[in-house]
Amino acid sequence: MASRSLKFPNVGHIGSVVKNIDRVIEYYSRVFGIGPFEIYDFRPYKTWVRGQEVRPFELKIATADVGSAKMELIQVILGDPPHRGFLEVHGEGLQHLGFYVQNYDEWKSYAREEGIEILCEIEAEDRVRGRRRAFYMNSGGIGGILFEIVEKER
């Protein structure tokens, strides 16, 4: 058990896995007035799942402001990221809460000290969020929600 604890900053984004991102964007825009959405292809250049390096995957991501956070819609395009398994087991829906931090390595160490599995870790760069690292903490066994720690742009 760790002798210290870290506190999450405000939620940065709410991640939801979907089957057809265009259909969801159209519906959320028309019915709930959410948008505009910024859509981009996400291809991390390094990916680890449960500590093992795997072939990178491709996602189509759409983000829009919802209050003080972003809504993040995620559609799997290629590969076998955790999002695919989530979709197969749970169907579409809320998968994770994302938090943006300056102290990424401290969060990663803290998760390990607490015995929390790092489900997936990526290194990526894209036009929307810049260069960064991120990982999912597999805390879904208690409470049912994954937490994503995202390094603020380096």
C-alpha positions as CSV (number, residue, x, y, z in Angstrom):
1,M,0.0,0.0,0.0
2,A,1.4,3.4,-0.9
3,S,2.1,5.8,1.9
4,R,0.8,8.8,-0.2
5,S,-2.1,9.4,-2.3
6,L,-2.7,11.5,-5.4
7,K,-5.8,13.4,-6.2
8,F,-7.4,13.6,-9.6
9,P,-7.6,17.0,-11.2
10,N,-11.0,18.0,-12.8
11,V,-12.3,15.5,-15.4
12,G,-10.8,16.4,-18.8
13,H,-12.9,14.1,-20.9
14,I,-15.5,11.5,-20.8
15,G,-14.7,8.6,-23.1
16,S,-17.4,6.6,-24.8
17,V,-16.9,3.7,-27.2
18,V,-19.2,3.6,-30.1
19,K,-19.8,1.3,-33.1
20,N,-20.5,4.1,-35.7
21,I,-19.1,7.5,-34.8
22,D,-20.9,9.3,-37.6
23,R,-24.3,8.1,-36.5
24,V,-23.6,9.0,-32.9
25,I,-22.4,12.5,-33.8
26,E,-25.5,13.1,-36.0
27,Y,-27.8,12.0,-33.2
28,Y,-26.0,13.9,-30.3
29,S,-25.8,17.0,-32.5
30,R,-29.5,16.9,-33.6
31,V,-31.1,15.8,-30.4
32,F,-28.9,17.2,-27.6
33,G,-27.2,20.2,-29.4
34,I,-23.7,18.8,-28.7
35,G,-21.0,20.0,-31.0
36,P,-19.4,20.9,-33.1
37,F,-17.3,17.8,-33.0
38,E,-13.6,17.7,-33.9
39,I,-12.9,14.4,-35.7
40,Y,-9.4,12.9,-36.1
41,D,-7.7,9.6,-36.7
42,F,-5.6,8.4,-33.7
43,R,-2.7,6.1,-34.4
44,P,-0.3,5.8,-31.5
45,Y,3.3,5.0,-32.5
46,K,3.9,2.8,-29.4
47,T,1.4,0.7,-27.6
48,W,1.6,-1.6,-24.6
49,V,-1.3,-3.8,-23.4
50,R,-0.8,-5.3,-20.0
51,G,2.9,-4.4,-20.2
52,Q,3.6,-6.2,-23.6
53,E,4.3,-4.1,-26.6
54,V,1.7,-4.7,-29.3
55,R,1.2,-3.6,-32.8
56,P,-0.3,-0.1,-32.8
57,F,-4.0,0.3,-33.5
58,E,-6.2,2.9,-35.1
59,L,-9.1,4.7,-33.7
60,K,-11.5,7.4,-35.1
61,I,-12.1,9.9,-32.3
62,A,-14.5,12.8,-32.1
63,T,-14.5,15.4,-29.3
64,A,-16.9,18.1,-28.3
65,D,-17.3,20.4,-25.4
66,V,-19.8,19.4,-22.8
67,G,-19.7,21.8,-19.9
68,S,-16.2,22.0,-18.5
69,A,-15.1,18.7,-20.0
70,K,-14.9,17.2,-23.4
71,M,-17.0,14.3,-24.7
72,E,-14.8,11.8,-26.5
73,L,-16.4,9.3,-28.9
74,I,-14.1,6.4,-29.9
75,Q,-14.6,4.0,-32.8
76,V,-12.1,1.2,-33.4
77,I,-10.9,1.2,-36.9
78,L,-8.0,-1.3,-36.8
79,G,-6.2,-3.6,-34.3
80,D,-7.1,-4.9,-30.9
81,P,-7.1,-2.0,-28.4
82,P,-9.0,-2.3,-25.1
83,H,-11.9,-0.4,-26.7
84,R,-12.7,-3.4,-28.9
85,G,-13.0,-5.7,-25.9
86,F,-15.1,-3.2,-24.1
87,L,-17.5,-2.9,-27.0
88,E,-17.7,-6.7,-27.3
89,V,-18.5,-7.2,-23.6
90,H,-20.5,-4.1,-22.7
91,G,-21.7,-2.7,-26.0
92,E,-21.6,1.1,-26.7
93,G,-21.2,3.4,-23.7
94,L,-19.1,5.1,-21.1
95,Q,-15.7,3.5,-20.9
96,H,-13.4,5.9,-19.0
97,L,-12.9,9.2,-17.4
98,G,-9.8,11.1,-18.7
99,F,-7.6,13.3,-16.5
100,Y,-4.8,15.5,-17.8
101,V,-1.7,15.7,-15.6
102,Q,1.8,17.3,-15.5
103,N,3.2,14.5,-13.2
104,Y,2.5,11.5,-15.5
105,D,5.4,9.4,-14.2
106,E,4.3,9.9,-10.6
107,W,0.8,8.8,-11.5
108,K,2.2,5.7,-13.2
109,S,4.3,4.8,-10.2
110,Y,1.4,5.4,-7.8
111,A,-0.9,3.1,-9.8
112,R,1.7,0.3,-9.6
113,E,2.3,1.0,-5.8
114,E,-1.4,0.6,-5.3
115,G,-1.5,-2.7,-7.2
116,I,-3.6,-1.2,-10.0
117,E,-3.0,-2.8,-13.3
118,I,-1.9,-0.6,-16.2
119,L,-4.2,-2.0,-18.9
120,C,-2.9,-0.1,-21.9
121,E,-0.3,2.6,-22.4
122,I,0.4,4.6,-25.5
123,E,2.8,7.2,-26.9
124,A,1.3,9.3,-29.5
125,E,1.2,12.6,-31.4
126,D,-1.7,14.1,-33.3
127,R,-2.9,17.4,-34.4
128,V,-5.6,17.8,-31.7
129,R,-3.7,16.9,-28.5
130,G,0.0,17.1,-29.6
131,R,2.6,14.8,-28.3
132,R,1.8,12.8,-25.2
133,R,1.8,9.6,-23.2
134,A,-1.4,8.1,-21.7
135,F,-2.4,5.0,-19.8
136,Y,-5.6,3.3,-18.6
137,M,-5.7,2.1,-15.0
138,N,-7.7,-1.1,-14.8
139,S,-9.7,0.0,-11.8
140,G,-12.9,-1.3,-13.4
141,G,-13.1,-4.2,-10.9
142,I,-14.2,-1.8,-8.2
143,G,-16.7,0.8,-9.4
144,G,-16.8,-0.3,-13.1
145,I,-15.0,2.7,-14.7
146,L,-11.6,2.9,-16.2
147,F,-9.5,6.0,-15.5
148,E,-7.2,7.4,-18.1
149,I,-4.2,9.4,-17.2
150,V,-3.1,11.7,-20.0
151,E,0.2,13.6,-20.0
152,K,-0.4,17.3,-20.8
153,E,1.3,18.2,-24.1
154,R,5.0,17.9,-23.9
